[in-house]
Amino acid sequence: MLLLNFSQYPYDIPTEAFPCEIFKQAFVAVQSCVVHLQKVNLARRFALVPLGPPLLAYKSNCKAMLTAVEGDVQLMVDRPYKAGEPIFIWYGPQASLSTEDPQYHDKRMVAQRNGKLAIQVFQVFASKEKEAVYDMLPYLRLGYVSDLSEMESVISSQGPVCPVS
């Protein structure tokens, strides 16, 4: 996607100062330093932290996170780390539904009506994968509904959301 944007808008890059290839390399270097901060407003959600992403690893079940404190980026760790031990961070809960979706509020209402929370855990056990799929699939389908008439049908229905056939 990055290269597509550069090829569509080649005159937005000040190529008189340096060639497009050098600009792309610099852009990648800067982009590789972007981190996602927790507990800050959306306008300050991302920060540039040199060597931050390459030195940190992501793990969904840890509590260490990057946050902003008085204009500084701080790493809040969840336990004592030993020298040389990898540091895992969590980027916070990731929404399943896009808040940019025009049907976001309707989809959220349907999920809540069917007993699903903002952060939902689906248990998957060996030899019981089929049951987990039947539990998850209706909500996966709900996330992809885009047709207004189909959404109206989902809102007015009783029982499972987008039932599995």
MARSE-623819 format. One record per atom (N, C-alpha, C, O): z, y, x; residue in one letter. Coordinates in steps of 0.02 Angstrom, whole numbers, padded with zeros to 5 digits, always signed. Each point is the difference from the previous one (the first is absolute). Layout:
<nodes>
ZYXA...
</nodes>
This chain:
<nodes>
+00000-00059+00041M+00000+00059-00041M+00000+00063+00043M-00033+00049-00016M+00069-00052+00071L+00004+00057+00045L-00070+00019+00025L-00018+00059-00002L-00019-00108+00025L-00067+00014+00026L-00046+00024-00056L-00043+00042+00012L+00052-00067-00072L-00040+00021-00057L+00012+00074-00013L-00049+00037-00010L+00111-00014+00011N+00015+00071-00011N-00031+00043+00054N-00027+00053-00014N+00031-00074+00076F-00028+00039+00055F-00076+00003-00005F-00029+00052+00016F-00003-00106-00037S-00072+00001-00005S-00024+00041-00060S-00054+00028+00002S+00095-00023-00055Q-00018+00039-00059Q+00009+00075+00013Q-00037+00041-00028Q+00085-00022+00069Y+00015+00070+00011Y-00001+00016+00075Y+00051+00021+00027Y-00108-00029+00006P-00001+00009+00073P+00011+00073+00021P+00019+00012+00057P-00031+00035-00101Y+00007+00070+00020Y+00071+00026-00007Y+00015+00056+00020Y+00031-00097-00048D+00070+00019-00003D+00035-00010+00067D+00055+00025+00010D-00086-00062+00035I+00028-00013+00066I-00028+00053+00048I-00061+00009+00002I+00103+00026+00035P-00026+00051+00046P-00035-00032+00061P+00027-00001+00055P-00087-00025-00067T-00036-00037+00052T-00023+00044+00058T-00020-00025+00052T+00024+00091-00061E-00018+00043+00057E+00054-00003+00054E-00014+00014+00058E+00075-00033-00076A+00055-00005+00048A+00002-00069+00033A+00016-00006+00059A-00032-00046-00097F-00001-00068+00027F-00042-00044-00045F-00008+00015-00059F-00019-00068+00086P-00043-00045-00040P+00040-00036-00055P+00061-00008+00005P-00097-00013-00056C+00031-00035-00057C+00038-00062+00023C+00053-00015-00027C-00079-00022+00075E+00033-00061+00024E+00069+00015+00029E+00047-00037-00012E-00041+00092+00049I+00065+00020+00029I+00047+00020-00057I+00060-00017+00002I-00086+00052-00052F+00042+00020-00057F+00027-00062-00036F+00059-00002-00017F-00101-00048+00006K+00022-00062-00034K+00055-00035+00041K+00048-00025-00029K-00055+00024+00094Q+00051-00031+00042Q+00066+00038-00005Q+00053-00030-00004Q-00057+00096+00004A+00060+00041-00006A+00032-00009-00068A+00061-00003-00006A-00102+00000-00046F+00025-00010-00068F+00038-00066-00005F+00054-00003-00030F-00082-00050+00058V+00033-00065-00001V+00066+00003+00038V+00050-00030-00022V-00048+00065+00078A+00062+00007+00039A+00054+00035-00041A+00058-00021+00000A-00077+00074-00035V+00049+00037-00041V+00021-00044-00060V+00059-00005-00015V-00108-00026-00018Q+00015-00041-00058Q+00047-00058+00017Q+00039-00021-00042Q-00043-00004+00103S+00042-00056+00020S+00073+00020+00009S+00043-00043+00009S-00028+00108-00012C+00068+00024+00008C+00032+00019-00067C+00058+00022-00001C-00093-00031-00054V+00026+00019-00065V+00051-00052-00024V-00012-00060+00002V+00070+00085-00025V+00051-00043-00028V+00018+00024-00070V-00010+00059-00016V+00035-00104-00025H+00020+00014-00069H+00075+00009-00002H+00038-00044+00019H-00016+00103-00042L+00072+00015-00002L+00029-00016-00068L-00034+00003-00051L+00098-00020+00049Q+00036-00015-00062Q+00045+00058-00018Q+00022+00039+00043Q-00008-00033-00107K+00048+00048-00027K-00018+00073+00013K+00043+00042+00011K-00108-00028-00011V-00024+00069+00007V-00052+00013-00054V-00030-00047-00027V+00017+00111+00011N-00049+00014-00052N-00070-00017+00025N-00012-00007+00060N-00034+00002-00106L-00067-00024+00015L-00036+00044+00051L-00038-00026+00041L+00050+00091-00041A-00033+00044+00047A+00020-00013+00072A-00037+00018+00046A+00095-00049-00035R+00024-00013+00068R+00005-00075+00013R+00035-00021+00047R-00070-00020-00086R+00008-00072+00003R-00027-00032+00065R+00024-00053+00020R-00072+00085+00012F-00030-00029+00060F+00013+00045+00060F+00002+00061-00006F+00007-00092+00064A+00013+00037+00062A-00037-00032+00057A-00017-00059-00002A+00005+00098+00054L-00030-00026+00061L+00055-00017+00049L+00039+00043+00020L-00034-00106-00001V+00050-00024+00047V-00036-00038+00055V-00017-00059-00009V+00006+00092+00066P-00035-00035+00055P+00035-00065+00018P+00061-00001+00008P-00098-00052-00002L+00024-00067+00016L+00045-00031-00053L+00026-00055+00009L-00017+00089-00066G+00041-00028-00053G-00029-00065-00028G+00032-00052+00006G-00091+00055-00037P-00028-00062-00028P-00010-00057+00049P+00014-00057-00017P-00037+00069+00079P-00008-00057+00045P+00066-00033+00020P+00001-00059+00017P+00053+00097-00017L+00064-00028+00022L+00043-00028-00057L+00052-00030+00012L-00074+00041-00074L+00038-00024-00058L-00041-00053-00036L-00061+00000+00002L+00095-00046-00035A-00032-00051-00040A+00024+00007-00072A+00055+00024-00012A-00096-00045-00035Y+00017+00005-00071Y+00030-00066-00024Y-00023-00054+00018Y+00074+00060-00059K+00030-00059-00032K+00027+00023-00068K+00036+00049-00004K-00054-00085-00049S+00017+00023-00067S+00073-00011-00020S+00022+00029-00049S+00015-00069+00086N+00069-00013-00021N+00052+00028+00047N+00057-00023+00001N-00075+00074+00038C+00050+00032+00044C+00017+00068-00029C-00034+00024-00045C+00084+00008+00070K+00022+00064-00026K-00010+00058+00050K+00015+00057-00017K-00040-00071+00076A-00014+00053+00048A-00060+00040-00025A-00047-00029-00026A+00049+00095+00034M-00055+00042-00024M-00003+00065+00039M+00048+00020+00032M-00106+00011-00036L-00009+00066+00029L+00012+00051-00055L-00024-00007-00055L+00063+00059+00071T+00015+00051-00049T+00000+00068+00035T+00004+00005+00061T-00009+00048-00101A+00001+00068+00027A+00070+00029-00009A+00028-00002-00055A-00001+00030+00108V+00066+00033-00002V-00007+00067+00035V-00010+00003+00061V+00016+00051-00100E-00005+00068+00027E-00061+00010+00045E+00006+00027+00055E-00064-00049-00079G-00061+00011+00038G-00015-00051+00054G-00053+00003+00031G+00100-00048-00018D-00011-00052+00051D-00013-00067-00034D+00023-00011-00057D-00058-00032+00091V-00010-00068-00024V+00053-00043+00033V+00006-00002+00061V+00032-00034-00103Q+00052-00044+00027Q-00012-00071-00022Q-00021-00013-00056Q+00035-00033+00101L-00002-00071-00015L+00070-00022-00020L+00046+00001+00041L-00038-00020-00104M+00064-00023-00025M-00002-00076+00004M-00036-00033-00038M+00076+00004+00082V-00002-00073+00010V+00051-00034-00045V+00050+00030-00020V-00062-00093+00006D+00043-00038-00045D+00051-00043+00036D+00043-00030-00032D-00049+00026+00098R+00047-00041+00039R-00007+00019+00073R-00048+00034+00018R+00094-00056+00024P-00008+00014+00072P-00058-00041+00029P-00007-00059-00014P-00034+00092+00054Y-00056-00035+00033Y+00015-00007+00074Y+00030+00044+00031Y-00052-00100-00003K+00007-00011+00072K-00061+00028+00036K-00053+00006-00030K+00061+00011+00093A-00056+00026+00040A-00057-00051+00000A+00010-00059+00012A-00070+00083-00027G-00059-00043+00000G-00013-00036-00066G-00053-00029-00009G+00101+00031-00037E-00008-00033-00065E-00047+00042-00044E+00007+00061-00001E-00054-00093-00035P-00045+00040-00043P+00039+00033-00057P+00047-00029-00027P-00067+00089+00011I+00031+00037-00055I-00046-00005-00060I-00059+00018+00003I+00086-00042-00059F-00038-00005-00061F+00021+00056-00047F+00059+00016-00006F-00108+00015-00027I+00015+00052-00048I-00030-00018-00068I-00044-00043-00005I+00069+00076-00046W-00021-00009-00068W-00030+00066-00024W+00030+00053+00012W-00087-00055-00045Y-00032+00060-00024Y+00020+00018-00071Y-00030+00045-00030Y+00079-00079+00003G+00024+00014-00068G-00040-00038-00052G-00049-00033+00016G+00072+00039-00078P-00035-00037-00053P-00071+00027-00008P-00011+00060+00000P-00035-00105-00008Q-00070+00019-00009Q-00018-00014-00073Q+00006-00056-00024Q-00029+00107-00010A-00016-00006-00071A-00060-00046-00011A-00048+00001+00038A+00053-00042-00090S-00056-00043-00018S-00051+00039-00040S-00060-00015+00003S+00083+00064-00041L-00045+00041-00039L-00008+00068+00034L+00048+00029+00023L-00109-00006-00022S-00013+00066+00029S+00021+00054-00049S-00019-00002-00059S+00057+00051+00082T+00020+00055-00044T-00059+00045-00015T+00003+00042-00045T-00058-00050+00082E-00062+00038-00013E-00040-00030-00058E-00045+00032-00026E+00062-00093+00006D-00035-00035-00054D+00012+00038-00065D+00058+00012-00018D-00111+00008-00019P+00010+00037-00063P+00040-00040-00051P+00029+00030-00046P-00027-00096+00053Q+00036-00042-00048Q+00068-00023+00029Q+00030-00046-00026Q-00008+00079+00079Y+00062-00020+00034Y+00059-00006-00048Y+00035-00051+00001Y-00023+00102-00042H+00058+00001-00044H-00003-00057-00052H+00050-00032-00015H-00110+00020-00012D-00008-00054-00048D+00012-00068+00033D+00034-00043-00028D-00061+00034+00089K+00009-00064+00035K+00074-00011+00017K+00025-00056-00006K+00008+00108+00026R+00071-00006+00017R+00041-00017-00063R+00046-00041+00003R-00063+00073-00059M+00035-00014-00063M-00010-00073-00020M+00048-00032-00022M-00109+00006+00029V-00013-00070-00018V+00039-00047+00045V+00029-00049-00024V-00027+00063+00088A+00038-00042+00047A+00074+00000-00018A+00032-00053+00000A-00004+00112-00014Q+00071+00005-00018Q+00014-00036-00066Q+00051-00033-00007Q-00097+00040-00040R+00008-00033-00065R+00003-00076+00008R+00033-00035-00039R-00067+00010+00090N-00001-00072+00013N+00052-00022+00051N-00003-00055+00028N+00052+00100-00015G+00057-00019+00042G-00013+00002+00075G+00037-00030+00038G-00089+00065-00017K-00014+00006+00072K+00025+00067+00024K-00010+00052-00033K+00041-00052+00091L+00030+00059+00029L-00048+00035+00047L-00053-00026+00015L+00072+00086+00008A-00041+00037+00048A-00009-00041+00063A-00054-00001+00029A+00107-00033-00007I-00005-00045+00057I+00016-00069-00028I+00056-00014-00021I-00105-00029+00021Q+00007-00065-00032Q-00006-00056+00052Q-00043+00002+00044Q+00087-00050-00049V-00001-00058+00045V-00027-00060-00039V+00025-00015-00055V-00076-00017+00082F-00027-00061-00029F+00019-00057+00047F-00018+00001+00058F+00053-00050-00084Q+00021-00057+00041Q-00058-00050+00007Q-00029-00021-00050Q+00013+00003+00111V-00053-00049+00013V+00033-00057+00038V+00028+00009+00054V-00033-00069-00082F+00029-00059+00031F-00054-00051+00015F-00050-00004-00036F+00059-00034+00088A-00046-00054+00017A-00005-00047-00059A+00050-00018-00031A-00110-00002+00015S-00018-00045-00055S+00008+00033-00069S-00009-00033-00051S+00027+00098+00049K+00005+00036-00064K-00041+00064+00004K+00017+00049-00034K-00070-00049+00074E-00041+00059+00009E-00034+00020-00065E-00009+00059-00015E-00011-00109-00025K-00037+00013-00062K+00042+00043-00047K-00026+00046-00032K+00090-00062+00025E+00045+00038-00043E+00005+00073+00023E+00000+00046-00041E+00003-00036+00106A+00004+00068+00028A-00063+00038-00015A+00002+00059-00018A-00060-00092+00025V-00064+00033-00014V-00003+00020-00074V-00022+00056-00015V+00043-00100-00030Y-00001+00016-00071Y+00047+00058-00016Y-00013+00037-00047Y+00066-00029+00085D+00046+00055-00010D-00028+00066+00027D+00009+00053-00030D-00044-00057+00087M-00026+00061+00033M-00067+00024-00027M-00011+00060-00005M-00033-00106-00013L-00068+00017-00017L-00007+00053-00056L-00041+00045+00007L+00080-00050-00061P-00007+00052-00051P+00012+00071+00026P-00032+00047-00022P+00079-00040+00068Y+00016+00066+00026Y-00051+00023+00052Y-00011+00060+00009Y-00018-00107+00026L-00055+00016+00045L-00059+00026-00041L-00031+00050+00018L+00016-00084-00072R-00055+00022-00044R+00015+00069-00029R-00044+00042-00005R+00106-00030-00015L+00020+00065-00028L-00016+00056+00050L-00023+00053-00020L+00036-00066+00083G-00014+00051+00051G-00073+00018+00006G-00017+00055+00020G-00027-00102-00039Y-00072+00012+00007Y-00035+00021-00064Y-00060+00013+00001Y+00096-00009-00057V-00031+00023-00063V-00022+00071+00009V+00039+00043+00021V-00103-00029-00037S-00025+00069+00006S-00033+00024-00064S-00004+00061-00011S-00018-00106-00031D-00033+00018-00062D+00053+00021-00051D+00048-00036-00012D-00058+00095-00019L+00049+00027-00048L+00010-00047-00059L+00056-00009-00023L-00111-00020-00004S+00008-00044-00058S+00038-00063+00019S+00039-00026-00040S-00051+00001+00100E+00037-00059+00023E+00075+00017+00008E+00043-00041-00016E-00029+00102+00040M+00070+00021+00009M+00033+00007-00068M+00059-00018-00008M-00095+00045-00042E+00028+00006-00068E+00017-00069-00028E+00051-00008-00034E-00093-00041+00048S+00012-00068-00022S+00063-00028+00033S+00040-00034-00033S-00030+00049+00097V+00060-00024+00036V+00062+00034-00028V+00051-00033-00009V-00055+00098-00004I+00058+00037-00026I+00021-00026-00068I+00059-00007-00014I-00108-00008-00029S+00017-00021-00068S+00018-00074-00006S+00025-00022-00051S-00038-00017+00104S+00013-00072-00004S+00074-00015+00006S+00039+00038+00029S-00021-00094-00057Q+00068-00026+00007Q-00005-00061+00046Q-00051-00035+00000Q+00102+00023+00038G-00001-00058+00045G-00024+00018+00069G+00004+00058+00020G-00031-00108+00016P-00019+00011+00070P-00052+00055+00008P-00043+00008-00043P+00047+00027+00097V-00049+00052+00017V-00062-00035+00026V+00005-00042+00045V-00063+00058-00072C-00063-00030+00024C+00010-00075+00009C-00002-00024+00057C+00011-00013-00110P+00018-00071+00006P-00048-00040+00042P-00060+00015+00005P+00086-00067+00026V-00039-00045+00042V-00037-00048-00046V+00031-00030-00044V-00096+00023+00055S-00039-00045-00044S-00009-00068+00033S-00031-00044-00029S
</nodes>
